[in-house]
Amino acid sequence: VAGGTGEDETKDQEFRAFAVNTYLKLLEKPSLSDILVQVIAWVLGEYARLASVDGYSLDDIIDLLCDCMDRPFEDAATRGYIVNALMKLSGGGLKSSGVDTVIRGYRSSRLTDLQQRCYEFEQLRSTPGLMQRVLPYDASAEDLVVNSGLTFLDGFVKQKSDEGAKQYQDASTRAAAREFVPEVHVTGKMALNFTPYEAPTKPSAGAAYPSAPAGGGSSGPWGASGSPTDSSSQASPRVPQPAGLNVSGPRKWGPAGYNTGNGGAGASAPAPDKPNVPPPPPQEQISSSFGAKLGAPKAAEPSAALTEKQRMA
């Protein structure tokens, strides 16, 4: 489309106009492949002024491209093609509210390529003359002269150098500067120190504890022998503890009065309560009950003759 046949410029322009009109009708469809949308966006950005479809002006084509930005695409670069087409069409001085909305909405995109294109669009639109030079009409087939030395920045570089800015260093110079280790010049003669350390001394026996004060008394928690003292142990001798397991425990108050903690009682300790056990039955009762239970025969009654003999005696 851009190069044409190279034989007849009139026929090449007719073919470009045909392509623009065909692609405009295709772009009205809601679902198109990504590669087709990319081709349409490039052709409309270059030759949208050749459109001859009824009801389509240059502003209408810009609005149609803005509507395409909200369509779902599989390739993230497709929206970048549409933004480029909007930049080329706006380079002629056209202003559209739809373009402003698209640029404000996608300049915070997560895709860095699309975000950068939107910011470039805003910067170029602030200087229309520069925008027309950067994005000329029907200049895709022209050869570009690349200024590899960037001589147009010489004045800017000189101004910053005069203000004290550092000179630019290429990658090889920066790498060499990182590898370079400056030599350290030390005044005086350096030598190794072979002098041994002093031998450690063993502390004396009495140096570990402070000495006892004069008079034999003890001051503070340390006694005269150099060992810590316990004030409670010095006040009263330790009461020997009984051997075995102590299960009774201390008693404070009881039925007979107050019990002291050292085993002595202000009053006699109460005797342990005996369980209420009923008295055992008489022996005769046990025998009779035991015989009744075993079914023993009753004792024979004394005869009348024996009674009479006892009377006579």
C-alpha positions in Angstrom: 0.0 0.0 0.0 2.8 2.5 0.9 5.2 1.6 -1.9 2.7 1.0 -4.7 3.7 -0.3 -8.1 6.2 2.6 -8.6 5.0 3.0 -12.2 1.9 5.2 -12.0 1.3 7.4 -9.0 -2.3 8.0 -9.9 -3.1 4.3 -9.8 -1.2 3.9 -6.6 -3.3 6.6 -5.0 -6.5 5.0 -6.2 -5.4 1.7 -4.7 -4.7 3.4 -1.4 -8.1 5.1 -1.4 -9.7 1.7 -2.1 -7.8 0.1 0.8 -8.9 2.9 3.2 -12.6 2.6 2.2 -12.5 -1.2 2.5 -10.8 -1.1 5.9 -13.3 1.5 7.3 -16.2 -0.9 6.5 -14.3 -3.8 8.1 -13.6 -1.8 11.2 -17.3 -1.3 11.9 -17.5 -5.1 12.7 -17.2 -5.7 16.5 -15.0 -8.7 16.2 -11.8 -8.8 14.2 -8.5 -10.5 14.5 -5.6 -8.7 16.1 -3.4 -8.8 13.0 -6.2 -7.3 10.8 -6.8 -4.5 13.3 -3.1 -3.7 13.3 -3.0 -3.4 9.5 -6.2 -1.3 9.5 -4.8 1.1 12.2 -1.5 1.5 10.2 -3.3 2.2 6.9 -5.8 4.6 8.4 -3.0 6.5 10.2 -1.2 7.0 7.0 -3.9 7.5 4.4 -7.2 8.3 6.2 -7.4 11.6 4.3 -8.1 9.6 1.2 -11.4 8.1 2.5 -14.4 8.6 0.3 -17.0 6.6 2.2 -20.3 8.5 2.7 -20.8 9.7 6.3 -17.1 9.4 7.3 -15.0 12.5 7.8 -11.6 12.6 9.4 -13.2 13.3 12.8 -15.5 10.3 12.4 -12.5 8.0 11.6 -10.7 9.3 14.8 -13.9 8.5 16.9 -14.1 5.0 15.3 -10.4 4.3 16.3 -11.1 5.5 19.8 -14.0 3.1 20.1 -11.7 0.3 19.0 -9.5 0.9 22.0 -12.1 -0.7 24.3 -12.4 -3.9 22.4 -10.9 -7.1 23.8 -7.6 -8.1 22.1 -5.3 -11.0 22.5 -2.2 -9.2 21.5 -1.2 -6.4 23.8 0.6 -4.5 21.0 -2.7 -3.9 19.1 -3.7 -0.9 21.2 -0.2 0.6 20.5 -1.0 0.5 16.8 -4.2 2.4 17.4 -2.5 5.0 19.5 0.1 5.5 16.7 -2.7 6.0 14.2 -4.4 8.6 16.5 -1.0 10.4 16.9 -0.6 10.6 13.1 -4.1 11.9 12.5 -3.8 14.4 15.3 -0.5 15.7 13.9 -2.4 17.8 11.4 -3.9 20.0 14.1 -7.1 18.0 14.8 -8.4 18.0 18.3 -10.9 15.5 19.6 -12.3 14.9 23.1 -12.3 11.2 22.4 -8.5 11.2 21.9 -8.0 13.0 25.2 -10.1 10.5 27.0 -8.1 7.6 25.5 -4.7 9.1 26.3 -5.7 9.9 29.9 -7.1 6.4 30.4 -4.2 4.4 29.0 -1.2 6.4 30.2 -1.4 4.5 33.5 -1.6 1.1 31.8 0.4 -1.8 33.1 1.9 -2.2 29.6 5.0 0.0 29.5 4.9 0.2 25.7 1.4 1.6 25.6 2.1 3.8 28.6 5.1 5.3 26.9 3.2 6.0 23.7 0.5 7.9 25.6 3.1 10.1 27.3 4.9 10.7 24.1 1.6 11.7 22.5 1.0 14.3 25.3 4.4 15.8 24.9 4.3 16.0 21.1 0.8 17.6 21.2 2.1 20.4 23.4 4.4 21.4 20.5 2.4 21.1 17.2 5.2 22.2 15.0 7.5 19.4 16.3 4.7 16.9 16.0 4.2 17.6 12.3 7.9 17.2 11.7 8.1 13.9 13.6 4.9 12.5 12.1 4.6 13.8 8.5 1.8 12.8 6.2 2.6 9.9 3.7 6.2 9.7 4.6 6.5 6.1 5.6 8.5 5.2 2.5 11.0 8.1 2.9 14.5 7.4 3.9 15.5 8.7 7.3 18.8 10.4 7.9 20.2 9.2 11.2 22.5 11.5 13.1 24.5 9.0 15.1 26.7 11.7 16.7 23.7 13.6 18.0 25.3 16.9 17.1 22.1 18.8 17.8 22.7 18.3 21.5 26.2 19.9 21.5 24.9 23.2 22.8 22.9 21.6 25.6 25.9 19.5 26.6 28.2 22.5 26.7 25.8 24.4 28.8 25.5 21.7 31.4 29.3 21.2 31.4 29.8 24.9 32.2 27.4 24.5 35.1 29.5 21.7 36.6 27.9 18.5 35.3 30.0 15.5 34.9 31.1 14.4 31.4 29.5 11.3 29.9 31.3 8.0 30.2 30.5 5.1 28.0 30.1 1.5 29.3 33.7 0.5 28.7 35.0 3.6 30.6 32.7 2.9 33.6 33.7 -0.7 33.7 37.4 0.2 33.7 36.8 2.7 36.5 35.1 0.0 38.6 38.0 -2.5 38.1 40.7 0.1 38.9 42.0 -0.1 42.5 44.0 2.9 43.6 47.4 2.2 45.2 47.7 3.1 48.9 50.9 4.9 49.8 51.9 4.3 53.4 54.6 6.5 55.0 57.0 4.5 57.1 58.3 0.9 57.0 55.8 -1.8 57.6 56.8 -5.1 59.2 55.2 -8.0 61.0 55.1 -7.9 64.7 56.6 -11.1 66.2 56.5 -10.0 69.9 54.7 -12.6 72.0 51.8 -11.8 74.3 52.5 -11.7 78.0 51.9 -14.9 79.9 48.6 -14.9 81.8 49.0 -14.8 85.7 47.1 -17.1 88.0 45.0 -15.3 90.6 45.9 -15.8 94.3 43.7 -17.8 96.7 42.5 -14.8 98.8 42.0 -12.4 95.9 38.7 -13.7 94.8 36.8 -12.4 97.8 37.1 -9.1 99.8 38.7 -9.3 103.2 36.7 -9.3 106.4 36.5 -6.1 108.3 38.4 -5.5 111.6 36.8 -6.7 114.7 35.6 -10.0 113.3 32.3 -8.7 112.3 30.8 -9.1 108.9 29.7 -6.3 106.7 27.3 -6.8 104.0 26.3 -10.2 102.6 30.0 -11.5 102.9 31.2 -13.0 106.1 34.7 -13.1 107.5 35.5 -16.4 105.8 34.8 -14.9 102.4 31.6 -16.8 101.8 28.1 -15.3 101.6 26.2 -15.3 104.9 22.6 -15.7 105.6 21.1 -13.4 108.2 18.3 -15.8 109.0 20.7 -18.7 109.6 22.8 -16.6 112.0 19.9 -15.4 114.0 18.6 -18.8 115.1 19.8 -22.4 114.6 18.2 -24.4 112.0 15.5 -26.7 113.4 16.1 -30.3 112.3 13.4 -31.7 110.1 11.9 -35.1 110.9 12.9 -37.9 108.7 10.1 -39.4 106.5 7.2 -37.9 104.6 5.3 -35.2 106.4 1.7 -35.6 105.5 0.0 -33.7 108.4 1.0 -30.2 107.4 0.9 -27.1 109.7 -2.3 -26.3 111.6 -3.3 -22.9 112.6 -6.7 -23.1 114.2 -8.4 -26.2 115.5 -11.1 -27.2 117.9 -8.8 -27.0 120.9 -7.3 -23.6 120.1 -4.3 -22.1 118.1 -1.4 -24.3 117.0 2.0 -22.7 116.5 4.0 -23.3 113.4 7.1 -24.9 115.2 5.2 -27.9 116.5 4.3 -26.4 119.9 0.7 -25.5 120.6 -0.7 -22.7 122.6 -3.3 -25.2 123.7 -3.1 -28.9 123.6 -3.6 -30.4 120.2 -7.0 -32.0 119.8 -7.1 -35.7 119.7 -8.1 -37.1 116.4 -11.7 -37.8 116.2 -12.6 -41.5 116.5 -15.2 -42.9 114.3 -18.6 -43.6 115.9 -18.4 -47.4 116.1 -21.3 -49.1 117.9 -20.3 -51.4 120.9 -20.1 -55.1 120.1 -23.1 -57.2 121.1 -22.8 -59.6 124.1 -21.3 -63.0 123.7 -24.6 -64.8 124.4 -26.3 -62.7 121.8 -23.7 -63.6 119.3 -23.9 -67.3 120.1 -27.7 -67.3 120.0 -27.8 -65.4 116.7 -25.0 -67.6 115.3 -26.9 -70.7 116.3 -30.1 -69.5 114.9 -28.4 -68.8 111.7 -26.9 -72.3 111.5 -30.1 -73.9 112.6 -28.5 -75.5 115.7 -31.0 -77.3 118.0 -32.1 -75.6 121.2 -30.7 -76.7 124.5 -32.7 -79.3 126.4 -34.7 -78.1 129.4 -33.8 -79.4 132.9 -36.0 -82.3 134.0 -38.3 -82.1 137.1 -36.4 -84.8 139.0 -33.1 -82.9 138.9 -34.9 -79.9 140.3 -36.2 -81.8 143.2 -32.8 -83.1 144.1 -31.5 -79.6 144.1 -34.2 -78.5 146.6 -33.3 -81.3 149.0 -29.7 -80.5 148.8 
